[in-house]
Structure formats: C-alpha cells, structure tokens
C-alpha cells in the first residue's frame, strides 16, 4: 500500500511571495496537497490537521512558519510518527540552510529522496524553537533592517539595528542556572541572552550547530562594546569567541529568572513575553528531511558543559 503524499502547510505571504507561489505550483505538479494559512496561528491548526492523515508534513515559508508547523505536529502528538520537511520561501530561511537545503527545487528533491535524521528540538516554557530563543534588547520592527542583514543574521539583525540607536539600555538582572542540578552559571545585568538549537551565533566559525547532541548553546552578553553596529562585521565583533563581555555554556537544561517584569523573547522570530524561563533540549525529537550539505557532527569550540 502506497504511503500518503506529503501535505504542505504554506504561508502565502512569506518572503516576496514569488517563491511561495512557485512552491505551490511545484507541489501541485507532484500531487501534493497544499493547505494555505490565513495568518496568526492558523498554520499551527493546519499542521495538526495534516499530521492526522499523512506521514510527511512540509512547511512552506520562513523560520516562523516552520516553527508553527512543528508546533502543530507536536500538538497532534505525532512528532514520533511524522517526517518533517521545509520549502524555503521566507526572507531568512535559516533552518533550511542549516539542514543543507539550497533552494526550492533542491528542497523538493530532499523531501522526496533525501536523508532523514532525528534532530533535537528546543523547548522554552513548553514553546518549541528550532533555531534560537533570544531575549533582551531586541527590535520589534524591521523598518531599518535590510533584507540582506535579516537573511544573514536572523533576529540578531534587529538586535544590531536597535543597538545602533539605543545605547542607554540598562540591561536585564538575570540569574542563570544550568544542568540537572541547576548549578548557577551566571548572575548579573545582561544585555542579551542568546540560546541556540539549530544555529550558532556569529563569532563561532560556522552557523550550523550540532543538532544531535541533546544540548543548547547559550551566550550571555553582559555589555555592549563600542562598535559601529551598522557595519556587516558588527555581529562577529560583538560575539567574538573569547570576548570578555560574553559567557558561553552548553547544556541540556537551562533556568533563567529575571528581577522585574516579563522579558520579550523571540522564538524563531515569534515574540513571547516570559517572566521565568525554563529551556530544555529534546534529543532527537523530530525526524527531518536533510540535504547532503547537512553536517551531523560539526566541529565544536570547547565550552563549559554542566553535567
């Protein structure tokens, strides 16, 4: 008996809309069903529906759309049974790039015949993230952030744009603990808290993190050095490997408390307000279609790893 065809959950307004339209046409030519999101969390609901009747659910859009599709498959309690894929049609397409997908045509080939890998999934207060969870000084508007910078840096592009004008940010009073025993790793005023699952941050040689080690990559930025934040090398300078204003940790479990009101975090570009943050890595939680360029064991920098 033949397996059911993949079902695509598409954001028709992602990116410049052209790739999204092309993706719908190419999917139709293959006999794949396409479900169009109407915005908000509709993509989550569509993914729940798709996961109930197919073995392969594919997100068509950017990182935010992919996040919602994975949320839906998880809400349907089908992460163990469904294979996930992505058709990159957004502005950044960070996660697609990290799993070795090099364009729309290639993405279809990967879904049809590419390797399947069990990849880790990040969980922040029961909300999933694939790429990153970023809190602190972020810009909620992309008005002064170019598409090219967003493509290269994701949410960090907004951070740099904000830093260029908001140099008097007082920081967040954080208490950060890690590991199964919640060992304290840092207490103080932080400018930014960066937590990566699928990606490393600038200054770490390459973008793709190890997505099969059951750990998240944590970077705490204590202060903003004097930089020209509008230059393309600003992110690498801000996050240079052994900078004194950085603390780096790799852990399977992270707990963060903040003295004050809720902190705004970006989960793959989706904004949420959080008072008390608990982050876990869910090892091998999703089966994903990856391209030949995906590296399951990328070279890692040495860093502190709590037990």
NORVENKA-V725911 format. One record per backbone hydrogen bond with DSSP energy under -0.5 kcal/mol. NH is the residue of the N-H (numbers start at 1). CO is the residue of the C=O. If there is no record, write none. Layout:
((NH/CO) (NH/CO))
This chain:
((7/56) (8/33) (9/58) (10/8) (10/35) (11/60) (12/10) (14/11) (17/14) (21/17) (22/18) (23/19) (24/20) (25/21) (26/22) (27/23) (28/24) (29/25) (30/26) (30/27) (31/28) (32/27) (33/6) (35/8) (36/34) (37/10) (42/39) (44/41) (45/41) (46/42) (47/43) (48/44) (49/45) (50/46) (51/47) (52/48) (52/49) (53/50) (54/50) (57/83) (58/7) (59/85) (60/9) (61/59) (61/87) (66/62) (67/63) (68/64) (69/65) (70/66) (71/67) (72/68) (73/69) (74/70) (75/71) (76/72) (77/74) (78/73) (81/78) (82/78) (83/55) (84/287) (85/57) (87/59) (88/86) (89/61) (89/87) (90/61) (97/93) (98/94) (99/95) (100/97) (101/96) (102/100) (107/103) (108/104) (109/105) (110/106) (111/107) (112/108) (113/109) (114/110) (115/290) (117/288) (119/117) (119/286) (120/211) (121/282) (122/129) (123/280) (124/127) (125/123) (125/278) (127/124) (129/122) (133/195) (134/266) (135/193) (136/264) (137/191) (138/136) (145/142) (146/144) (150/146) (151/147) (152/148) (153/149) (154/150) (156/153) (157/154) (158/154) (158/155) (159/155) (160/156) (161/157) (162/158) (163/159) (164/160) (165/162) (166/162) (167/165) (169/166) (172/190) (174/172) (174/188) (175/257) (176/186) (177/255) (178/183) (179/253) (182/179) (183/178) (185/176) (186/176) (188/174) (190/172) (190/188) (191/221) (192/221) (193/135) (194/219) (195/133) (196/217) (197/131) (198/130) (198/131) (199/131) (200/207) (204/201) (206/204) (209/198) (211/209) (213/210) (216/251) (217/196) (218/216) (218/249) (219/194) (220/247) (221/192) (221/219) (222/220) (222/245) (225/223) (227/225) (229/227) (231/228) (234/231) (237/233) (238/234) (239/235) (240/237) (243/240) (246/243) (247/220) (249/218) (250/304) (251/216) (254/279) (255/177) (256/277) (257/175) (258/275) (259/173) (260/258) (263/274) (265/263) (265/272) (266/134) (267/265) (267/270) (268/132) (268/266) (270/267) (271/269) (272/265) (274/263) (274/272) (277/256) (279/254) (280/123) (281/252) (282/121) (282/280) (283/281) (285/282) (286/119) (287/79) (287/82) (288/117) (288/286) (289/84) (290/115) (290/288) (291/99) (293/100) (294/291) (296/294) (298/295) (304/248) (306/250))
